[in-house]
Amino acid sequence: MPSELSAIGLIESSSIALGYKAEDAMLKAAAVELLSARTICSGKYLIVVGGDVSAVTSSVQAGAAELEGALIEERIIPRVHPSIFPAISMATDFDPSNLQALGIIETFSASSVVEVADAAAKAADVQLLRVHLAMALGGKGFVLLTGDVAATEAAVAAGSAVAMEDGILVNRVVIPAPAAELMRELI
């Protein structure tokens, strides 16, 4: 298990069987931490690992080599914002009474949403609440974040710009002063 998580690597496979094979290769290739590995909508398999940049790079390369034509997407995000890790695992500490604004960025791609969330977190003083990777969403991903209204708008704009560059932005929303009941359903 790596001592420092500074990068994230993701692989999305069109084959579940080869996805498992790629996951095994990734874990054997380098000292990475398995953050998530599971089937996602449309019969695909998603693998997410964390570690230092060189380990994550080696791991993703090893996994991609095993996919024999089933590779949909591979991504390596170096120097990832530290708030990404708890947001992926839905382990963020958040007091809903501190909520000033809620930002949401929705993408067509599970793996690219991590890069979108990273850009948003680096752009403004916001807290990532959740980075949702395609589970029960038809392969989509989304990011929930909060901060004051201006920071939330800046973060959503920055994350959305990354999604637009990739052509995978579904929608984006900033809700100033969301109802408290809304937060019970979000996290």
Steps between C-alpha positions, in 0.01 A plus 500: 500500500646841406584746774397808304212544261592776257363367173197312377485258210180377339423237242159436348450171315220382272560146629435399860716186470794692355436771759577252776811388312613863463432568868722207600779623272469852639528386860799277424684762293556763769432602860162664450188513713183363345243777547219340302447212261153403390258447221326812381200561280490373146703190592832677550769464768670794674828483695633791707839494672697755700866539587801699395515609137753240382318211669162608363649541151652151511178354633279659233738399222499140623121493520451656158733242346268222620183638343548355150272744316261557792660823625247784500704757686809532715593805705784595730449812706824610670514726805131448563331722759493312834123549539441268203579185699235538774246630247538185287456276803212718629690555826492879513440673830242767447268699723186577295439815708811649332353462152491829310475374143489164327680444171431202276689397187363205300702318231443225247812316616580334831876523475515858378291629791803459728701741286202738499478483883875557531482814286204629701671439835819673385316803359334637813458458874234229491446167667433194288209308646481215255655373178255243367640252249225363276319271744135474389536799269532353153876555504483865607690665781431803716670725753337670799689788660434787737642835602383858493303591190789669315745218572243237403429679173875526425559132579203386291619717210853354518381140523245553224769645272697174530186299423417722200853458360445123507147533360349319798313773691135410559412793725612724784307675772569733793228518765544790743368426852356155422222367722627298797283204395688483170823430686359196678462332162839603363756362741 
